[in-house]
Amino acid sequence: MPAELENININTINTFIMETTLLDITLTKELIELIAKSFTFTDIEAIGKYIFKKYSTHTLEDINESISISPLNASKRLVYECEQHNHLNVLFAFIIELDNTSLNGKTVKIKGLENLLYKLANSGIFYDFSRRKLRFYNQEKKVLKNWGSLKEGREYEITIASVDVCDNSSLVKKHKTSVMEKVYFQLWEFIRKRLEIYDGRIWMWAGDGGILAFQNKAGYSVSVACCLDILMSLPVFNLYPNKIISDQISLRIGMDAGLIKYSDDTGMIISDVINYASRLEKKATCANGLSISEDLYKNITSEMKKNFIKGEKFDGKVAYTLSYDYSKALL
């Protein structure tokens, strides 16, 4: 094993092996591309030697040592070998742990890791960078997209929140995509933690925004309280010392409630409730604002209603809005 790799968290990798299943084919292909873009052939050989002890791409490909092998082909072979020996999870965990560590005398910067982690999370696995710990959605009822009870094809009363980052295009243009991917991954983690408190779920996340879901049996006011919590604690997120840009992140949120036919592929659910919440967020909500449909407004507490201004017509329905200017709350 190369000396630089000895500090990798072996316990984390072993846990990953025991408690997760192999990545699906889409994630496997993305893993190949990620490795090819982030590592040289020599680096990939070192990773292979870590996993298999004795490893040579030239030998496996039956190619003379004098012939060069591209990082892409080396990556394909490494992933293939890991698949054949049921070590794909070992490889994936190792790549996560390797980011920002040293390999072959260089600091590793893995290109596109955040995007792959988003998709990994959607498949049921979340990697907590702050604790260097893998969390398994498929083994924790509190983070299952169906709360462990919703069935495919059946209709349920659900509240939806459409969340979007304001001025995303300007931020990406100013800081570049790779930088904003890291900021949005931090934002995703920030939102996820608040959802756990209110028993909400992330049904879809695309970097700069997504769809949140709440079971109405928990109470309509709970879902609105969660979104208020997100907006009102956003100034704290903007003060995070590890936030890598100084620009303030602002959100807008639109909400609606009603019957939704559930699908395990939550990103593909077609629903008037989701569509209305999304339009309400995009077309009728200001920065750091929250808009809710009339159906939702009627079912929240009287105290909560006081926070929303007079309703206005939107898409044939009445919607109620509020905005939060935290600077005015400072003494």
KOLZA-683353 format. One record per residue (C-alpha): x, y, z; residue number from 1. Coordinates in pm, 1 decimal. Layout:
BEGIN
+----------+----------+----------+-----+
:        u :        v :        w : pos :
+----------+----------+----------+-----+
:        X :        Y :        Z : NUM :
...
+----------+----------+----------+-----+
***
This chain:
BEGIN
+----------+----------+----------+-----+
:        u :        v :        w : pos :
+----------+----------+----------+-----+
:      0.0 :      0.0 :      0.0 :   1 :
:    139.3 :    347.9 :    -83.5 :   2 :
:    247.8 :    529.2 :    233.6 :   3 :
:     20.7 :    828.8 :    163.9 :   4 :
:   -289.3 :    607.1 :    178.6 :   5 :
:   -235.6 :    467.9 :    525.3 :   6 :
:   -440.4 :    742.8 :    691.9 :   7 :
:   -757.8 :    659.6 :    498.6 :   8 :
:  -1047.7 :    578.0 :    731.6 :   9 :
:  -1053.6 :    197.4 :    698.9 :  10 :
:  -1342.9 :    159.4 :    944.2 :  11 :
:  -1558.9 :    383.1 :    726.8 :  12 :
:  -1480.9 :    173.1 :    421.0 :  13 :
:  -1548.8 :   -154.0 :    602.3 :  14 :
:  -1883.0 :    -20.6 :    723.7 :  15 :
:  -1967.9 :     78.4 :    368.8 :  16 :
:  -1890.2 :   -273.4 :    246.5 :  17 :
:  -2111.8 :   -436.7 :    505.4 :  18 :
:  -2411.7 :   -205.1 :    490.9 :  19 :
:  -2462.2 :   -100.4 :    129.4 :  20 :
:  -2541.0 :   -265.1 :   -198.0 :  21 :
:  -2360.2 :   -213.9 :   -526.4 :  22 :
:  -2411.8 :    117.2 :   -701.5 :  23 :
:  -2652.4 :    117.0 :   -994.0 :  24 :
:  -2522.7 :    124.0 :  -1349.8 :  25 :
:  -2570.8 :    500.3 :  -1391.9 :  26 :
:  -2360.1 :    580.2 :  -1087.9 :  27 :
:  -2101.6 :    324.8 :  -1200.1 :  28 :
:  -2056.6 :    503.7 :  -1531.7 :  29 :
:  -2023.7 :    836.9 :  -1355.9 :  30 :
:  -1768.5 :    688.6 :  -1118.4 :  31 :
:  -1557.2 :    581.5 :  -1418.4 :  32 :
:  -1564.6 :    934.5 :  -1560.8 :  33 :
:  -1490.3 :   1092.7 :  -1225.1 :  34 :
:  -1181.2 :    876.1 :  -1169.0 :  35 :
:  -1056.8 :    935.6 :  -1524.9 :  36 :
:  -1088.7 :   1313.1 :  -1489.8 :  37 :
:   -934.4 :   1333.0 :  -1144.2 :  38 :
:   -641.2 :   1090.6 :  -1155.0 :  39 :
:   -344.8 :   1005.4 :  -1372.8 :  40 :
:   -270.7 :    649.8 :  -1481.6 :  41 :
:    -10.3 :    622.6 :  -1203.7 :  42 :
:   -266.1 :    735.7 :   -946.8 :  43 :
:   -520.9 :    481.1 :  -1066.0 :  44 :
:   -259.4 :    206.3 :  -1039.4 :  45 :
:   -191.9 :    312.1 :   -678.6 :  46 :
:   -562.7 :    295.8 :   -597.7 :  47 :
:   -582.2 :    -48.9 :   -757.6 :  48 :
:   -290.5 :   -170.2 :   -546.3 :  49 :
:   -464.4 :    -46.0 :   -234.0 :  50 :
:   -779.5 :   -243.8 :   -308.1 :  51 :
:   -624.2 :   -559.5 :   -454.9 :  52 :
:   -267.9 :   -548.7 :   -311.4 :  53 :
:   -128.5 :   -684.8 :   -638.9 :  54 :
:   -265.9 :   -489.7 :   -930.4 :  55 :
:   -150.8 :   -403.7 :  -1282.9 :  56 :
:   -369.3 :   -263.3 :  -1560.1 :  57 :
:   -112.3 :   -373.2 :  -1818.4 :  58 :
:   -126.4 :   -732.2 :  -1694.8 :  59 :
:   -504.8 :   -738.5 :  -1678.8 :  60 :
:   -534.4 :   -589.4 :  -2027.0 :  61 :
:   -251.9 :   -810.9 :  -2158.8 :  62 :
:    -64.4 :   -504.4 :  -2285.0 :  63 :
:    313.9 :   -457.9 :  -2291.3 :  64 :
:    441.8 :   -230.7 :  -2014.2 :  65 :
:    596.5 :      0.1 :  -2275.3 :  66 :
:    253.6 :     92.6 :  -2413.1 :  67 :
:     70.6 :    383.2 :  -2250.4 :  68 :
:   -282.2 :    337.9 :  -2115.7 :  69 :
:   -513.7 :    637.8 :  -2087.6 :  70 :
:   -669.4 :    730.4 :  -1750.5 :  71 :
:  -1014.6 :    657.1 :  -1897.8 :  72 :
:   -924.2 :    302.2 :  -1999.3 :  73 :
:   -742.3 :    245.6 :  -1670.1 :  74 :
:  -1049.2 :    371.7 :  -1483.8 :  75 :
:  -1279.2 :    140.6 :  -1680.6 :  76 :
:  -1059.7 :   -156.6 :  -1596.4 :  77 :
:  -1038.2 :    -67.1 :  -1227.6 :  78 :
:  -1415.1 :    -27.4 :  -1194.9 :  79 :
:  -1468.1 :   -351.2 :  -1389.1 :  80 :
:  -1232.9 :   -542.6 :  -1157.2 :  81 :
:  -1407.9 :   -398.5 :   -852.0 :  82 :
:  -1745.7 :   -504.5 :   -993.4 :  83 :
:  -1621.3 :   -856.9 :  -1061.6 :  84 :
:  -1483.3 :   -894.9 :   -707.9 :  85 :
:  -1773.4 :   -718.6 :   -530.2 :  86 :
:  -1540.9 :   -433.9 :   -432.8 :  87 :
:  -1723.5 :   -149.5 :   -606.3 :  88 :
:  -1840.6 :    -11.9 :   -272.9 :  89 :
:  -1483.0 :    -25.2 :   -143.6 :  90 :
:  -1367.8 :    178.7 :   -441.4 :  91 :
:  -1641.1 :    438.0 :   -404.4 :  92 :
:  -1579.2 :    486.9 :    -30.9 :  93 :
:  -1206.1 :    505.3 :    -91.3 :  94 :
:  -1249.2 :    779.3 :   -353.0 :  95 :
:  -1462.1 :    984.0 :   -111.1 :  96 :
:  -1201.6 :    950.6 :    163.8 :  97 :
:   -918.8 :   1031.4 :    -76.9 :  98 :
:  -1046.6 :   1380.5 :   -164.7 :  99 :
:   -815.6 :   1651.2 :    -23.4 : 100 :
:   -560.4 :   1394.9 :     95.4 : 101 :
:   -221.1 :   1314.2 :    -56.4 : 102 :
:   -154.9 :   1059.5 :   -329.3 : 103 :
:    177.9 :   1015.2 :   -510.1 : 104 :
:    303.6 :   1336.2 :   -350.6 : 105 :
:      9.4 :   1548.6 :   -469.4 : 106 :
:   -304.0 :   1677.6 :   -300.3 : 107 :
:   -606.5 :   1508.3 :   -452.1 : 108 :
:   -886.6 :   1728.4 :   -587.8 : 109 :
:  -1166.9 :   1510.1 :   -717.5 : 110 :
:  -1358.7 :   1677.9 :   -999.0 : 111 :
:  -1735.2 :   1634.9 :   -987.2 : 112 :
:  -1749.6 :   1454.9 :   -653.0 : 113 :
:  -2034.6 :   1672.7 :   -526.1 : 114 :
:  -2255.4 :   1586.5 :   -822.4 : 115 :
:  -2193.1 :   1217.1 :   -774.4 : 116 :
:  -2271.3 :   1247.0 :   -403.6 : 117 :
:  -2603.5 :   1414.6 :   -484.8 : 118 :
:  -2698.7 :   1117.7 :   -696.8 : 119 :
:  -2564.1 :    873.7 :   -439.5 : 120 :
:  -2788.8 :   1037.4 :   -180.2 : 121 :
:  -3087.5 :    999.0 :   -409.5 : 122 :
:  -3008.6 :    627.7 :   -431.4 : 123 :
:  -3033.5 :    594.4 :    -53.0 : 124 :
:  -2685.1 :    666.6 :     84.7 : 125 :
:  -2553.2 :    989.6 :    235.3 : 126 :
:  -2193.2 :   1071.7 :    322.7 : 127 :
:  -2157.9 :   1313.6 :    615.5 : 128 :
:  -1835.5 :   1506.4 :    557.2 : 129 :
:  -1839.8 :   1677.2 :    897.1 : 130 :
:  -1831.8 :   1339.5 :   1076.6 : 131 :
:  -1654.4 :   1144.0 :    802.2 : 132 :
:  -1936.5 :    897.0 :    831.1 : 133 :
:  -2166.2 :    719.1 :    585.4 : 134 :
:  -2536.1 :    721.5 :    662.4 : 135 :
:  -2766.0 :    469.9 :    503.4 : 136 :
:  -3106.8 :    603.5 :    407.3 : 137 :
:  -3236.9 :    258.7 :    324.1 : 138 :
:  -3179.0 :    149.4 :    684.2 : 139 :
:  -3317.2 :    455.3 :    865.2 : 140 :
:  -3692.2 :    504.4 :    848.4 : 141 :
:  -3662.2 :    873.6 :    931.7 : 142 :
:  -3496.0 :    946.9 :    599.5 : 143 :
:  -3683.6 :    713.1 :    365.7 : 144 :
:  -3856.5 :    910.1 :     88.7 : 145 :
:  -4178.5 :    720.3 :    155.5 : 146 :
:  -4148.2 :    742.2 :    535.8 : 147 :
:  -4145.3 :    363.9 :    528.3 : 148 :
:  -4519.1 :    353.5 :    457.8 : 149 :
:  -4624.1 :    506.6 :    124.6 : 150 :
:  -4688.6 :    253.0 :   -150.3 : 151 :
:  -4620.3 :    281.5 :   -522.0 : 152 :
:  -4922.1 :    400.7 :   -721.0 : 153 :
:  -5139.7 :    502.4 :   -425.4 : 154 :
:  -5258.4 :    856.3 :   -352.6 : 155 :
:  -5171.8 :   1037.7 :    -30.7 : 156 :
:  -5226.6 :   1382.4 :    118.3 : 157 :
:  -4887.0 :   1550.4 :     85.3 : 158 :
:  -4757.8 :   1904.6 :    127.8 : 159 :
:  -4495.9 :   2008.5 :   -126.8 : 160 :
:  -4236.4 :   2285.6 :    -98.6 : 161 :
:  -4052.9 :   2400.3 :   -409.6 : 162 :
:  -3718.4 :   2554.6 :   -309.1 : 163 :
:  -3488.9 :   2756.7 :   -534.0 : 164 :
:  -3167.7 :   2958.1 :   -496.2 : 165 :
:  -3211.3 :   3316.4 :   -613.5 : 166 :
:  -2973.9 :   3454.0 :   -879.0 : 167 :
:  -2817.5 :   3114.7 :   -940.9 : 168 :
:  -2700.0 :   3207.9 :  -1290.9 : 169 :
:  -2516.7 :   3515.4 :  -1163.1 : 170 :
:  -2350.9 :   3317.0 :   -884.5 : 171 :
:  -2235.3 :   3044.0 :  -1122.9 : 172 :
:  -2102.4 :   3302.9 :  -1369.1 : 173 :
:  -1913.0 :   3481.0 :  -1092.7 : 174 :
:  -1769.3 :   3179.4 :   -908.9 : 175 :
:  -1775.8 :   2898.7 :  -1170.8 : 176 :
:  -1978.9 :   2580.1 :  -1155.3 : 177 :
:  -1726.6 :   2376.0 :   -954.3 : 178 :
:  -1726.6 :   2631.0 :   -670.7 : 179 :
:  -2104.9 :   2664.8 :   -658.3 : 180 :
:  -2146.3 :   2285.8 :   -658.0 : 181 :
:  -1961.3 :   2277.9 :   -324.9 : 182 :
:  -2168.2 :   2566.1 :   -184.4 : 183 :
:  -2491.5 :   2398.0 :   -290.6 : 184 :
:  -2382.7 :   2069.3 :   -138.4 : 185 :
:  -2338.0 :   2254.3 :    192.6 : 186 :
:  -2682.5 :   2409.9 :    142.5 : 187 :
:  -2830.9 :   2065.5 :     76.0 : 188 :
:  -2685.9 :   1941.8 :    405.3 : 189 :
:  -2816.5 :   2251.8 :    585.8 : 190 :
:  -3170.9 :   2191.5 :    455.5 : 191 :
:  -3155.2 :   1816.8 :    515.5 : 192 :
:  -3082.8 :   1864.8 :    886.4 : 193 :
:  -3387.2 :   2087.8 :    929.0 : 194 :
:  -3605.1 :   1842.8 :    744.5 : 195 :
:  -3512.0 :   1571.9 :    993.7 : 196 :
:  -3652.6 :   1785.8 :   1275.8 : 197 :
:  -3988.9 :   1825.4 :   1099.6 : 198 :
:  -3999.6 :   1476.7 :    944.5 : 199 :
:  -3977.9 :   1616.9 :    593.0 : 200 :
:  -3816.4 :   1451.7 :    291.5 : 201 :
:  -3612.6 :   1563.0 :     -7.7 : 202 :
:  -3793.0 :   1419.9 :   -309.3 : 203 :
:  -3572.1 :   1585.0 :   -566.8 : 204 :
:  -3258.3 :   1799.1 :   -549.9 : 205 :
:  -3074.0 :   1949.7 :   -845.0 : 206 :
:  -2792.8 :   2148.9 :   -687.8 : 207 :
:  -2957.9 :   2492.7 :   -676.0 : 208 :
:  -3299.5 :   2378.4 :   -560.9 : 209 :
:  -3547.3 :   2098.2 :   -533.9 : 210 :
:  -3874.3 :   1955.9 :   -406.1 : 211 :
:  -3942.4 :   1888.5 :    -37.0 : 212 :
:  -4232.5 :   1674.0 :     84.9 : 213 :
:  -4426.7 :   1645.1 :    411.4 : 214 :
:  -4699.0 :   1404.8 :    520.1 : 215 :
:  -5012.0 :   1600.5 :    603.4 : 216 :
:  -5103.3 :   1363.7 :    884.8 : 217 :
:  -4822.1 :   1533.5 :   1079.9 : 218 :
:  -5013.8 :   1862.8 :   1049.0 : 219 :
:  -5005.1 :   2126.1 :    775.9 : 220 :
:  -4851.9 :   2380.5 :   1011.3 : 221 :
:  -4548.4 :   2156.0 :   1061.7 : 222 :
:  -4449.5 :   2178.9 :    695.7 : 223 :
:  -4488.5 :   2557.4 :    691.8 : 224 :
:  -4291.9 :   2581.9 :   1016.9 : 225 :
:  -4009.3 :   2384.8 :    856.6 : 226 :
:  -3988.1 :   2622.4 :    560.5 : 227 :
:  -4000.5 :   2921.7 :    794.3 : 228 :
:  -3718.1 :   2763.1 :    992.9 : 229 :
:  -3511.2 :   2723.3 :    675.4 : 230 :
:  -3562.8 :   3086.1 :    572.4 : 231 :
:  -3507.2 :   3233.3 :    917.0 : 232 :
:  -3193.2 :   3032.1 :    986.2 : 233 :
:  -3046.7 :   3097.1 :    639.0 : 234 :
:  -2849.1 :   3399.2 :    774.0 : 235 :
:  -2663.4 :   3154.6 :    999.0 : 236 :
:  -2579.0 :   2938.8 :    697.5 : 237 :
:  -2442.0 :   3249.3 :    526.1 : 238 :
:  -2210.8 :   3301.9 :    824.2 : 239 :
:  -2069.1 :   2948.5 :    815.2 : 240 :
:  -1687.7 :   2979.0 :    837.9 : 241 :
:  -1644.2 :   2696.3 :    586.3 : 242 :
:  -1874.7 :   2856.0 :    326.6 : 243 :
:  -1631.7 :   2922.4 :     43.6 : 244 :
:  -1796.2 :   3234.4 :   -105.5 : 245 :
:  -1880.0 :   3561.6 :     67.1 : 246 :
:  -2198.3 :   3621.1 :   -133.5 : 247 :
:  -2523.9 :   3581.0 :     53.3 : 248 :
:  -2736.6 :   3283.9 :    -49.6 : 249 :
:  -3105.7 :   3369.4 :    -74.9 : 250 :
:  -3393.3 :   3126.7 :   -121.2 : 251 :
:  -3753.6 :   3147.8 :   -231.8 : 252 :
:  -4010.1 :   2880.3 :   -146.3 : 253 :
:  -4353.7 :   2799.2 :   -286.3 : 254 :
:  -4588.0 :   2552.7 :   -115.1 : 255 :
:  -4908.1 :   2365.2 :   -195.4 : 256 :
:  -5092.2 :   2067.1 :    -47.8 : 257 :
:  -5317.9 :   1797.0 :   -187.3 : 258 :
:  -5346.9 :   1441.7 :   -314.6 : 259 :
:  -5037.1 :   1302.1 :   -487.0 : 260 :
:  -4996.4 :    959.6 :   -645.8 : 261 :
:  -4674.7 :    829.2 :   -493.8 : 262 :
:  -4389.2 :    673.0 :   -691.8 : 263 :
:  -4062.8 :    537.0 :   -555.1 : 264 :
:  -3893.7 :    745.0 :   -826.5 : 265 :
:  -4000.6 :   1069.0 :   -658.8 : 266 :
:  -3820.3 :   1284.0 :   -913.0 : 267 :
:  -4059.3 :   1157.7 :  -1181.4 : 268 :
:  -4388.8 :   1215.8 :   -994.6 : 269 :
:  -4634.6 :   1420.3 :  -1202.7 : 270 :
:  -4871.6 :   1621.8 :   -985.6 : 271 :
:  -5076.3 :   1942.2 :   -997.6 : 272 :
:  -4965.5 :   2004.8 :   -637.8 : 273 :
:  -4596.2 :   1994.1 :   -731.6 : 274 :
:  -4655.4 :   2202.2 :  -1044.8 : 275 :
:  -4847.3 :   2471.9 :   -857.6 : 276 :
:  -4587.1 :   2494.0 :   -579.4 : 277 :
:  -4312.4 :   2526.9 :   -842.0 : 278 :
:  -4492.9 :   2800.8 :  -1037.2 : 279 :
:  -4577.6 :   2983.2 :   -716.0 : 280 :
:  -4213.2 :   2981.3 :   -611.6 : 281 :
:  -4077.5 :   3090.8 :   -950.5 : 282 :
:  -4336.3 :   3351.2 :  -1053.1 : 283 :
:  -4484.7 :   3496.1 :   -735.0 : 284 :
:  -4220.5 :   3474.9 :   -462.1 : 285 :
:  -3945.5 :   3724.2 :   -380.4 : 286 :
:  -3598.0 :   3652.4 :   -243.5 : 287 :
:  -3614.0 :   3514.4 :    112.2 : 288 :
:  -3986.9 :   3479.3 :     61.5 : 289 :
:  -4239.6 :   3204.5 :    127.2 : 290 :
:  -4566.9 :   3169.3 :    -63.0 : 291 :
:  -4839.2 :   2918.7 :     23.7 : 292 :
:  -5156.7 :   2815.5 :   -154.9 : 293 :
:  -5504.4 :   2887.3 :    -23.2 : 294 :
:  -5558.8 :   2516.6 :     49.5 : 295 :
:  -5253.4 :   2516.4 :    272.1 : 296 :
:  -5332.5 :   2853.9 :    430.4 : 297 :
:  -5677.7 :   2732.1 :    542.5 : 298 :
:  -5523.4 :   2444.8 :    736.6 : 299 :
:  -5246.1 :   2617.7 :    934.0 : 300 :
:  -5286.8 :   2764.6 :   1281.5 : 301 :
:  -5437.1 :   3109.4 :   1333.8 : 302 :
:  -5109.7 :   3230.7 :   1485.0 : 303 :
:  -4916.4 :   3118.5 :   1179.7 : 304 :
:  -5165.8 :   3287.7 :    946.7 : 305 :
:  -5078.1 :   3624.0 :   1103.5 : 306 :
:  -4733.9 :   3606.7 :    941.7 : 307 :
:  -4877.2 :   3610.1 :    589.0 : 308 :
:  -4997.5 :   3921.5 :    411.1 : 309 :
:  -5335.7 :   3945.2 :    234.9 : 310 :
:  -5385.5 :   3681.9 :    -28.8 : 311 :
:  -5367.7 :   3757.5 :   -400.5 : 312 :
:  -5485.6 :   3566.7 :   -705.6 : 313 :
:  -5228.0 :   3343.8 :   -873.5 : 314 :
:  -5307.6 :   3087.7 :  -1143.8 : 315 :
:  -5677.3 :   3103.9 :  -1059.5 : 316 :
:  -5623.9 :   3045.9 :   -687.1 : 317 :
:  -5547.2 :   3267.7 :   -388.2 : 318 :
:  -5191.0 :   3257.2 :   -256.3 : 319 :
:  -5045.0 :   3410.0 :     58.7 : 320 :
:  -4688.7 :   3535.7 :     94.2 : 321 :
:  -4434.4 :   3661.6 :    342.7 : 322 :
:  -4072.4 :   3773.4 :    318.3 : 323 :
:  -3804.6 :   3767.3 :    583.4 : 324 :
:  -3558.7 :   4057.7 :    603.1 : 325 :
:  -3332.6 :   3937.4 :    883.4 : 326 :
:  -3133.4 :   4262.8 :    890.4 : 327 :
:  -3439.3 :   4442.2 :   1031.1 : 328 :
:  -3452.4 :   4189.4 :   1313.6 : 329 :
:  -3103.0 :   4277.4 :   1432.0 : 330 :
:  -3074.6 :   4509.2 :   1733.1 : 331 :
+----------+----------+----------+-----+
***
